[in-house]
Amino acid sequence: MAGRLQEFREFREKMNKRILDAKNLNITRFFTLDGNAYEDAALDKRTKEFAGLAASMVLRCDDCIAYHVIRCKELGASDEEVMEIFNVGLIVGGSIVIPHLRRAVALLDELRDGS
């Protein structure tokens, strides 16, 4: 695993550990709440990741987009399904989402190609 994907995962893991090691109660609670929001319940994990991906595109958060693309693929989403979610984000967010869409598609390619 190389490139953006490896860099993203390593940085995310390192910084999440650093943040949680500070033992700030409210930050820890928020991280727990965030993680729990994506667990199976009335909606399954994959559906929730799709929703998170669309919302992240509209909010134009590249880190969030990358995280949700990775999770969608880990949960078995096809490239075609992810592209449909990209379309929802683009329609809701408008043309300002296009640069984020480009980076998201590049990451999707990296995940598929293993490069």
URHU-V946840 format. One record per residue. N is the residue number from 1. SS is DSSP state (~ for helix, > for strand, _ for the rest). OMEGA is omega in radians with two decimals (none if undefined). BURIAL is # if it has 16 or more other ideal C-beta (glycine too) atoms within 10 Angstrom, else .. Layout:
# URHU-V946840
n:N ss:SS omega:OMEGA burial:BURIAL
n:N ss:SS omega:OMEGA burial:BURIAL
This chain:
# URHU-V946840
n:1 ss:_ omega:-3.10 burial:.
n:2 ss:_ omega:3.01 burial:.
n:3 ss:~ omega:-3.04 burial:.
n:4 ss:~ omega:-3.10 burial:.
n:5 ss:~ omega:3.14 burial:#
n:6 ss:~ omega:3.13 burial:.
n:7 ss:~ omega:3.14 burial:.
n:8 ss:~ omega:-3.10 burial:#
n:9 ss:~ omega:-3.12 burial:.
n:10 ss:~ omega:-3.13 burial:.
n:11 ss:~ omega:-3.12 burial:.
n:12 ss:~ omega:-3.14 burial:.
n:13 ss:~ omega:-3.13 burial:.
n:14 ss:~ omega:-3.07 burial:.
n:15 ss:~ omega:3.06 burial:.
n:16 ss:~ omega:3.10 burial:.
n:17 ss:~ omega:3.14 burial:.
n:18 ss:~ omega:-3.13 burial:.
n:19 ss:~ omega:-3.11 burial:.
n:20 ss:~ omega:3.08 burial:.
n:21 ss:~ omega:3.10 burial:.
n:22 ss:_ omega:3.06 burial:.
n:23 ss:_ omega:3.00 burial:.
n:24 ss:_ omega:-3.01 burial:.
n:25 ss:~ omega:-3.09 burial:.
n:26 ss:~ omega:3.09 burial:.
n:27 ss:~ omega:3.11 burial:.
n:28 ss:~ omega:3.11 burial:.
n:29 ss:~ omega:-3.14 burial:.
n:30 ss:~ omega:3.12 burial:.
n:31 ss:~ omega:3.11 burial:.
n:32 ss:~ omega:3.11 burial:.
n:33 ss:~ omega:3.13 burial:.
n:34 ss:~ omega:3.13 burial:.
n:35 ss:~ omega:-3.12 burial:.
n:36 ss:~ omega:-3.12 burial:.
n:37 ss:~ omega:-3.08 burial:.
n:38 ss:_ omega:3.09 burial:#
n:39 ss:_ omega:3.09 burial:.
n:40 ss:_ omega:3.03 burial:.
n:41 ss:_ omega:3.08 burial:.
n:42 ss:_ omega:3.01 burial:.
n:43 ss:_ omega:3.09 burial:.
n:44 ss:_ omega:-3.09 burial:.
n:45 ss:~ omega:-3.07 burial:.
n:46 ss:~ omega:3.11 burial:#
n:47 ss:~ omega:3.13 burial:.
n:48 ss:~ omega:3.08 burial:#
n:49 ss:~ omega:3.05 burial:#
n:50 ss:~ omega:3.13 burial:#
n:51 ss:~ omega:3.11 burial:#
n:52 ss:~ omega:3.12 burial:#
n:53 ss:~ omega:3.13 burial:#
n:54 ss:~ omega:3.13 burial:#
n:55 ss:~ omega:-3.14 burial:#
n:56 ss:~ omega:3.09 burial:#
n:57 ss:~ omega:3.14 burial:#
n:58 ss:~ omega:3.13 burial:#
n:59 ss:~ omega:3.08 burial:.
n:60 ss:_ omega:3.10 burial:.
n:61 ss:_ omega:-3.09 burial:.
n:62 ss:~ omega:3.10 burial:#
n:63 ss:~ omega:3.13 burial:.
n:64 ss:~ omega:3.11 burial:#
n:65 ss:~ omega:-3.14 burial:#
n:66 ss:~ omega:-3.13 burial:#
n:67 ss:~ omega:-3.08 burial:#
n:68 ss:~ omega:3.04 burial:#
n:69 ss:~ omega:3.13 burial:#
n:70 ss:~ omega:-3.13 burial:#
n:71 ss:~ omega:3.11 burial:#
n:72 ss:~ omega:3.14 burial:#
n:73 ss:~ omega:3.09 burial:#
n:74 ss:~ omega:-3.12 burial:.
n:75 ss:_ omega:2.98 burial:.
n:76 ss:_ omega:3.12 burial:.
n:77 ss:_ omega:3.07 burial:#
n:78 ss:_ omega:3.07 burial:.
n:79 ss:~ omega:-3.13 burial:.
n:80 ss:~ omega:3.10 burial:.
n:81 ss:~ omega:3.13 burial:.
n:82 ss:~ omega:3.11 burial:#
n:83 ss:~ omega:3.09 burial:.
n:84 ss:~ omega:3.07 burial:.
n:85 ss:~ omega:3.05 burial:#
n:86 ss:~ omega:-3.14 burial:#
n:87 ss:~ omega:3.11 burial:.
n:88 ss:~ omega:3.13 burial:#
n:89 ss:~ omega:3.12 burial:#
n:90 ss:~ omega:-3.14 burial:#
n:91 ss:~ omega:-3.12 burial:.
n:92 ss:~ omega:-3.04 burial:.
n:93 ss:~ omega:-3.14 burial:#
n:94 ss:_ omega:-3.01 burial:.
n:95 ss:~ omega:3.12 burial:.
n:96 ss:~ omega:3.12 burial:.
n:97 ss:~ omega:-3.02 burial:#
n:98 ss:~ omega:3.11 burial:.
n:99 ss:~ omega:3.12 burial:.
n:100 ss:~ omega:3.06 burial:#
n:101 ss:~ omega:3.12 burial:#
n:102 ss:~ omega:-3.14 burial:.
n:103 ss:~ omega:3.12 burial:.
n:104 ss:~ omega:3.12 burial:#
n:105 ss:~ omega:3.08 burial:.
n:106 ss:~ omega:3.10 burial:.
n:107 ss:~ omega:3.09 burial:#
n:108 ss:~ omega:3.09 burial:#
n:109 ss:~ omega:3.13 burial:.
n:110 ss:~ omega:3.10 burial:#
n:111 ss:~ omega:-3.12 burial:#
n:112 ss:~ omega:-3.03 burial:.
n:113 ss:~ omega:-3.10 burial:.
n:114 ss:_ omega:-3.10 burial:.
n:115 ss:_ omega:none burial:.
